[in-house]
C-alpha cells in the first residue's frame, strides 16, 4: 500500500466519523435550542442581580458579544438607559433583535431576578432607575 493510498483511506475514515457526528440522532444541543426548552421559573430563593449576571448574563455581556454592552461601558449603557426601564425590561423578557435571547438567556430566572440583573449592570456605571419594575 502506498503512502497516498493510506492517507486517502485515513481521510475517508475521518470524514465518515465527522459526518456521523452530525447525524440527527446526535443528542447535543446548542445555546438556542437550550433557550427554547420549557423550564420552570425559579420560585425558590431569589438570586441577586450579581448572581444572575454571573449565572447567565456574563456569557455575552462579559465580552461584548454581538453588541451586548459590558458592565462598565458607560457610553453604551447611557444610550440604552435613555430608552427607559420599560423598554429595557421588554428587551430582556422578550429578547432583542436576533442577538439577545428571551429572558436574557436565563429561562429559569424570575422577572424580579432579571430586573435585579439589569439593575446590577446599570449600577456598574452608576446608572439607575427608580420605581417599580414593569
N, C-alpha and C positions, 0 to 999 in steps of 0.2 A: 504494500500500500504506500503510495507516495504521500509526501507531506501535504500537498494540495488537496488530495482526496480526504486525508484525515481532518484537515482544517475545515473543508466543506461539510463533512459529516458532523463535526462538532457544532458548526454554525447552525445546521439544520436541527440538531437536537436542542440547542439553546432556544431557537425560535419556537419550536413546538412547546417547550416549557413555558416560554413567555406568553404565547397565545393561550395556553390552557389556564394561565393565571388570570386572564381577563374573561373567562367564561362566565355566563350568567349565574351559575350556581356558586360563584365565589361569594362568601358571606361578608366581605369587608364593606364598610360604608364610609362615605366621605362626610365632610362637615355639613354640606347642605342636606344630605339625607338624614343626618342626625337632627338637624334643626326642624325637619318636617315630621319627626316622630311625635306622637302624642304622649306627653308625660304629665304627671300630676304637679300642680303648682305647690311650692313649699307652703305648708300651713303650720309648720313647726316653728322652732326658734328662728326668728328673723335675723338674717345676716346684715352686717353693717355695709355701708357703701364701699369701704375699702375691701371687705371680704368678697363682695360680688365683683368688684373690679379685678381683684386678683384671680378669682374663680373663672370669669368669662371675658370681661371687657379687655383685659390686658393683652389678650391674644392679638387684637387688631389695634387698639388704642395705645398699646405699649411700644409699637414700632411703626406707627403712621401708615398702616396698611390701607391702600386704596383711598387715601384721603381722610382716614379716621384721625381726628386730632388727638395728639398726645396730651396727657395732663402736663401742664407747664408751657403749652403753646398758647400763650395769652392772646395773640392775634387771632388765631383760628377760633378759640373759644369765645372771644368777644364777638366775632362775626356771627357765630351760632346763637349766642345768648340774646342778641338783638331780636331774634325771631320770637322769643318768649318761651316760657316753660311749657305752655300747652303744646306748641309745635314740637319742641324738643322731646317731650314725652310721647307725642304721637309718632314721631320717627322712631323712638326707642321701642314702643309697643308694636307698631305695625311694620317696622323695617323702613329703610330709606333707599330709594332707587334700587339697584340690584347689588349694592355693596354691603349694606348693614342688614343683617337678618332680623326677622321679627323677634321681639322681646330681647333685643340686643344680643342675640345668640345664647340667651340663658332661658330656655323654655320652662325650667322649673322655678324661676325667680318670681316672686310676687310683685305686683305693681309697686308696692311700697319699697321693696328691696331695689327695684330698678331705679326708682326715684332717688333713693339714697346713693346709688352708684353714680348717677348723673350729678347729684349734689357734690359727691366726693371729687369727681373730675373737675367740676367748675371751681371748687374750693382751692384746688391746686394753683389756680390763677387769681385767687381771692375774688372770684365772681360768685354771686349767689342770688337766689330769688327768694322772695318772701312769699308767704301764703301757702295754701294747701296744694297738694299735688292734684292735678286734674284727674 
